């Protein structure tokens, strides 16, 4: 079941990144490699990160496939809503660009669209958590509140969605930084837990040990992906509400020019 869920996730993400509204046009090979490595690390941590961290902190334990399978199913199910939300936002933003009489009017009209599409995606994730519980044996009962592990996967979905949305509209550097920060936090947690096993180095793992003792090992990816997603959300709220983010390659050069004109930037 775990291998099937992983395969489903890989296929869904490959289709998502190669085609449709979440495909990044004109990105260099280096940028694609970095993004794939970052996303691959985050997905790999979702599969085995909690198990590795528990082993480093408390000794090895049997691998539990149900949480990883549930995460894989949730990630795979989230691909279609992410693509639809990205397409809906892009179409509505271009329409707003065509009728706006100035940059401020365009930004004022797009901000509610962006807030709405993010809210819709998060609400969809809440419903998909229940669907994943029903699909994966050994998952928590439907009536129970969301677990920290599920919150971590939801945060990961939100991070990947926002990073891809920014990359699609030309803000690839911000997307890469956001995913890299989440990867770094997870890697540091594993590294400090491993270093704490060395003689005299126990204090290195104390912060991670205290956090996991209080909230569970899933608190590490939840905090890493949640903080990175929140930072990207704040950045995207400003960046994706600019006319230059929706006017095509020619209009994107306007990011570096002062927006003093009140005439609308229209898509070519």
N, C-alpha and C positions, 0 to 999 in steps of 0.2 A: 504493500500500500504506500509505503514511504517513497519507494523508487518511482511508482506510478505518479504520485503527486509531484515529485521533483521534475519528472519528464513533462508533465502537463504544464508546469510553471515555465520551464525552459522554452517549450514550443510556443506558448502564449506570448511570452515576452519577446521572443524572436520575431514573431509576426507583428507584434506591436511596434517594435523598433525599426523594422524593415519597410513597413507599409503603413498607409493611413495617416491620420492627423497627428500622430506622435512621432512621425519620422522626421529626422533632422536633415535638411538639405544642405549640401555643400560643406559638411564638416570634414576636416582633415582626418587622415588616418590616425595621427597621434591623439586627437581629441576623442575619436571613437574608441581607441584602445583604452585610454584612461577611464572613460565612462563605463566601458564594459568591465574593466577590472574593479572599479568601485562598486558597481551594481552586483558583480559576481561575489565580491567579499560580503556585502550586506545580505545577499541571498544565502550564501554559505553559512554565515553566522546564524541566520534564522533557522537553518537546518541543524547545526551541531554546536553552535556557540554556547548555549546554556549548559549543554552536557559537558563540554570541555571546561567551562568555568567551574562547574560544580566539582569536576574531577580534580582540578587544581586546588580548590579550596578545601574540600572535605574528603578527597579520595575518590577513586573511580566508582561509578554506579552504572547499572545496566542502561543501555540507550533506550529511550522511550520514543517510539516512532509516531505516536498519536499527535503530540504538539507540533512536530515538524511537518507532518502530513496536513494537519489543519492549516498551518501557515502557508504551505504550498498551494492548497486548494483556494484559500482566501486570496492569495496573490494572483492566481490564475483567473479567478472569477472577477477580480478587480480590473483586469485589462480592458474589457469591453466598456464598462462605465467610464474609465479614464479616457479612452479614445473618443467616446461620444461627448464627454464634457469638453475635451480639448477642441473638438470640431465645432460644437455649439458656441463656445466662447469666441473662436476665431471668426466664425461667420457673423455673429452678432456685432463683434468689434469692427469688422470691415464695413458692415452696413452703417454703423454709427459714424465711422470715418467718412463715408460718402455724403452724409447729410449734415454733419457738424459744420458750423460756421467759424469755428475757432478752436484753438488747442484746449483752452479751458473748458469749453462746452463739451468737447470730445471726452476729456478726462472725467468730467462730472457724470457723463452718461455711461462710461465704461466701468467706473468703480462699482456700482451696484451689480453689473454683470459679472465681474470677477468675484465679488463676495458671494453672489448667488451660485456660481458654478462650483466654488470651493465648498460651500455649504451642502450643495446637492451631492457632491462626491463623498463627503464625510458621512452624510445620512445613508448613502448607498452602502458604504463600508459597514455601517452598523447592521444593516439588513443582511449583508453577506456573511458577517460573523455568525449569525444564526443559521444561515444556509450551510456554512462549513461545519458547524456543530452537528447538523443533521446528517451530513454526508460522511463524516469521519467517525468510525467506531472508537469509543474511548474518550471522546470529547466531553467537556462539561455539559450538564443538562441545559436545555434551552432556557429554562426559567431562572437560572442563576445569573448573577451580575457578571459583566466581562472580567476576565482574569487579567493579570499583569502580562502574561504571555500574549494574549489577544490584543491588549493595548499596544504592545511592542510591534506586532504585525501591522496594526492599523497605522501606527506612526511611520513604519517603513513604507507602506502603501502611499501615505500622504507625501513623504519625502520624495519618493521616486516620481510621483505624479507632478509635483511642483518643479522638481529638477528638470523633468522632460519638457514641461510646459515652457519653462524659461529657455531651454535649449532650442526648442522649436521656433521661438520668436527672436532668436539671435543672442540670447544672454547665456552663452555656453560656459563662460568662465565662472559665473555665479553658480550655475548648476553643478559644475565640477567641484567647486570649493565646498558647496553644501554637502555633497555626498562624501567628499574626502574627509571633512570634519567628523561626520558620523563614523566612518571607517576608523579614523584615528582614535576616537574615544573607545571604541570596542577593542581595538588592538592594544591600547594602553592598559585596559582592564585585564585582558588576558596576560599581557607581559608582566604587570605588577603582581598578579596572582601567582604566576610561575616563579618570578624572582623571590617572592616571599617564602618559598620552600627552601631557599638556600640558607645555610647557617648564618644567623645574625641579621637576616634581612626580613624578618617577619613584619616590622612596621611598614614596609612598602605595600603590603597587601591589606593593611588595616582598613583604609577607606572603602575598598571594594568589599571586603568581608562584612563590614558594618552595614553597608547598603543592601547587600544580598541577604544578610540575616534578617533585616527588617522587612524587605519588600520582595525577596526572591531574586534568582539570577536574571529573570526577565527584565528586572528594573534597569539593567545596563543598556540593552538595546532600546528599551522604551525611552530612557533619558537621552541616549545618543541621537536616535532618529527623531524623537519629538523635538528636541532643542534645535537640531538642524532644520527640520521642517518648519518650525516657527520662524527661524531666521529667514529662510527662503520665502515664506509667506509674506513677511514684512517687506522684504526687498521686492517681491513680485507685485505687491499691491501698488508700489510706485512705478516699477519698470514697465509692467504690462498695461498700465493705464495711460501710457504715452502714445501719441499718434505714430511715432517713429517705429514702434514695435509691430505695427500692423500694415505698414505701407509698402512692403516689399523691399528688396535689396537697395533700391535707389533711395528710398526714404529713410533707411536706417542710418545713413550718414548724418542725419539731422540730430543724432544723439550728441554729437560733439559740437554742434553749432548752437548759439543762443536762440531760444524760442521767443523772439520778440515780436514776430509777426502775428497778426490776428487772423490771417487767411488760413483756411484749413489745409492740412497736408493730405492730399488725396492719393489713393492707391493707383499705381500705374495700370 
